[in-house]
Amino acid sequence: MPGRNSLTVIPRKLVFALRYDYGFSFLDRCGSTINDILRQHPDWQVPAVNPQGCALRDPDTEATLHFSSQKLDFSQEVSNSVTTLMPVDDFAQLAKDLTATIVDRLDLTAFTRIGFRVWHLIPYDSLDRAKEAVKALALVNVERMKEIGIEAADEVTSIMVAERETCMTRIAVSAVELSALPGRETLEIAKIRAHTLHLSPEQKADRKQALVDSYKAKKIIENLPQFAVCVDTDHFLRWPPYPDRLDVMSDFILPHHEWSKQFVRDLFHSGQKG
């Protein structure tokens, strides 16, 4: 298991979510709410609108906003075209601004859950090694389970809910294989093109593009490992107060994001010592 200094931790996904009651003004005000958001973000797209909910998407960062009569969520995920997440300060500010617009337009006053969720990946060179790493963390006592007649499956996923001073935190740790990795195919094709083309004038442009594609594919693979341990931390409060001071978004997101990063490193450091 990697040590604290050598541990590679890749942020995979961020999600902020707010659930509420009495949001059925969504049915009357969905369109005007979208218009307000598009005035603030004119380059955003609207891929879906229907009575069950709507979605808006930033094509540059692939950040996505969903909102409906019951909840809103704002998220960003590493993909084949977006190889790193936006700075968490920017994410928190967008979550705050978008939430303020929706809360105001839908006249929302009763909130049932606020949550912020972070996925981190720790790369391994095979799925078996990732599974062994999860077992080595000893979050589940497999031998004790056997003693009471529960045979552990090949894949061990540990889930727990911790009651902390600031909120509840659901933690899930599992070995994963990311199957959707066209970056690897892109890399191989780009390598072939970059190294087999003759330097004729007609092919220079293609070679240059091949080198660009190769670089992009390498970044994809670095940020989307094929095998990894995934640590999913979901911080939440049920029936949260919603003060007029909307800094509650940043107050909730930023410290819990930092907690999640430190938790992953502490978790693997303790697992190594154990």
Buried (B, 14 or more C-beta within 10 A) or exposed (E): BBEEEEBEBBBBBBBBBBBBEEBEBBEEBBEEBBEBBBEEBEEBEEEEEEEEBBBBBBEEBBBBBBBBBBBBBBBBBBBBEBBEBBEBEEBBBBBBBBBEBBBEBBEBEEBBBBBBBBBBBBBBEEBEBBBBBBBEBEBBEEEEEEEEEEEEEEEBBBEEEEEEEEBBBBBBBBBBEEEEBEBEEBBEBBBEBBEEBEEEEEBEEEBEEBBEBBEBBBBBBBBBBBBBBBBBBBBBBEEBEBEEEBEBBBBBBBBBBEBBBEBBBEBBBEBBEE
